[in-house]
């Protein structure tokens, strides 16, 4: 997912912050098996693999 996001950074101009969910008890309880997970502004956009349609929808909503 990180590699796919890096390819899209030029198009959308955003920053990626990696968080180790496995080392945080609260995040692990919240996301469990849905790792990796992509979150922006406390909204889960997608998990497991980057969903470009969901990411497009998110950016359309905030612009």
Rosetta constraint file for C-alpha pairs under 8 A:
AtomPair CA 1 CA 5 HARMONIC 6.16 0.50
AtomPair CA 1 CA 36 HARMONIC 7.47 0.50
AtomPair CA 1 CA 48 HARMONIC 7.68 0.50
AtomPair CA 1 CA 49 HARMONIC 5.59 0.50
AtomPair CA 1 CA 50 HARMONIC 5.32 0.50
AtomPair CA 2 CA 6 HARMONIC 6.19 0.50
AtomPair CA 3 CA 7 HARMONIC 6.52 0.50
AtomPair CA 4 CA 8 HARMONIC 6.66 0.50
AtomPair CA 4 CA 50 HARMONIC 6.92 0.50
AtomPair CA 5 CA 9 HARMONIC 6.25 0.50
AtomPair CA 5 CA 16 HARMONIC 7.87 0.50
AtomPair CA 5 CA 50 HARMONIC 7.59 0.50
AtomPair CA 6 CA 10 HARMONIC 7.88 0.50
AtomPair CA 8 CA 12 HARMONIC 6.28 0.50
AtomPair CA 8 CA 13 HARMONIC 7.92 0.50
AtomPair CA 9 CA 13 HARMONIC 4.95 0.50
AtomPair CA 9 CA 14 HARMONIC 5.64 0.50
AtomPair CA 9 CA 15 HARMONIC 7.35 0.50
AtomPair CA 12 CA 59 HARMONIC 7.86 0.50
AtomPair CA 20 CA 24 HARMONIC 7.00 0.50
AtomPair CA 21 CA 25 HARMONIC 7.75 0.50
AtomPair CA 21 CA 27 HARMONIC 5.48 0.50
AtomPair CA 21 CA 28 HARMONIC 5.51 0.50
AtomPair CA 21 CA 31 HARMONIC 7.98 0.50
AtomPair CA 21 CA 35 HARMONIC 7.78 0.50
AtomPair CA 22 CA 27 HARMONIC 7.56 0.50
AtomPair CA 22 CA 28 HARMONIC 5.68 0.50
AtomPair CA 23 CA 28 HARMONIC 7.62 0.50
AtomPair CA 24 CA 28 HARMONIC 6.01 0.50
AtomPair CA 25 CA 29 HARMONIC 6.13 0.50
AtomPair CA 26 CA 30 HARMONIC 6.21 0.50
AtomPair CA 27 CA 31 HARMONIC 5.95 0.50
AtomPair CA 27 CA 32 HARMONIC 7.68 0.50
AtomPair CA 28 CA 32 HARMONIC 4.96 0.50
AtomPair CA 31 CA 35 HARMONIC 6.72 0.50
AtomPair CA 31 CA 37 HARMONIC 7.64 0.50
AtomPair CA 34 CA 47 HARMONIC 5.66 0.50
AtomPair CA 34 CA 48 HARMONIC 6.22 0.50
AtomPair CA 35 CA 47 HARMONIC 6.15 0.50
AtomPair CA 35 CA 48 HARMONIC 5.74 0.50
AtomPair CA 36 CA 47 HARMONIC 5.56 0.50
AtomPair CA 36 CA 48 HARMONIC 5.14 0.50
AtomPair CA 36 CA 49 HARMONIC 7.39 0.50
AtomPair CA 37 CA 44 HARMONIC 7.16 0.50
AtomPair CA 37 CA 45 HARMONIC 7.73 0.50
AtomPair CA 37 CA 46 HARMONIC 5.96 0.50
AtomPair CA 37 CA 47 HARMONIC 4.09 0.50
AtomPair CA 37 CA 48 HARMONIC 6.30 0.50
AtomPair CA 38 CA 44 HARMONIC 5.96 0.50
AtomPair CA 38 CA 45 HARMONIC 5.53 0.50
AtomPair CA 38 CA 46 HARMONIC 5.38 0.50
AtomPair CA 38 CA 47 HARMONIC 5.96 0.50
AtomPair CA 38 CA 50 HARMONIC 7.73 0.50
AtomPair CA 39 CA 43 HARMONIC 5.34 0.50
AtomPair CA 39 CA 44 HARMONIC 4.44 0.50
AtomPair CA 39 CA 45 HARMONIC 5.60 0.50
AtomPair CA 39 CA 46 HARMONIC 7.44 0.50
AtomPair CA 40 CA 44 HARMONIC 6.68 0.50
AtomPair CA 40 CA 45 HARMONIC 7.13 0.50
AtomPair CA 45 CA 51 HARMONIC 7.94 0.50
AtomPair CA 45 CA 54 HARMONIC 6.10 0.50
AtomPair CA 45 CA 55 HARMONIC 6.47 0.50
AtomPair CA 45 CA 58 HARMONIC 7.19 0.50
AtomPair CA 46 CA 50 HARMONIC 6.39 0.50
AtomPair CA 46 CA 51 HARMONIC 6.08 0.50
AtomPair CA 46 CA 54 HARMONIC 6.90 0.50
AtomPair CA 46 CA 55 HARMONIC 7.93 0.50
AtomPair CA 47 CA 51 HARMONIC 7.98 0.50
AtomPair CA 50 CA 55 HARMONIC 7.94 0.50
AtomPair CA 51 CA 55 HARMONIC 6.27 0.50
AtomPair CA 52 CA 56 HARMONIC 6.01 0.50
AtomPair CA 53 CA 57 HARMONIC 6.18 0.50
AtomPair CA 54 CA 58 HARMONIC 6.17 0.50
AtomPair CA 55 CA 59 HARMONIC 6.30 0.50
AtomPair CA 56 CA 60 HARMONIC 6.05 0.50
AtomPair CA 57 CA 61 HARMONIC 6.14 0.50
AtomPair CA 58 CA 62 HARMONIC 6.50 0.50
AtomPair CA 59 CA 63 HARMONIC 6.15 0.50
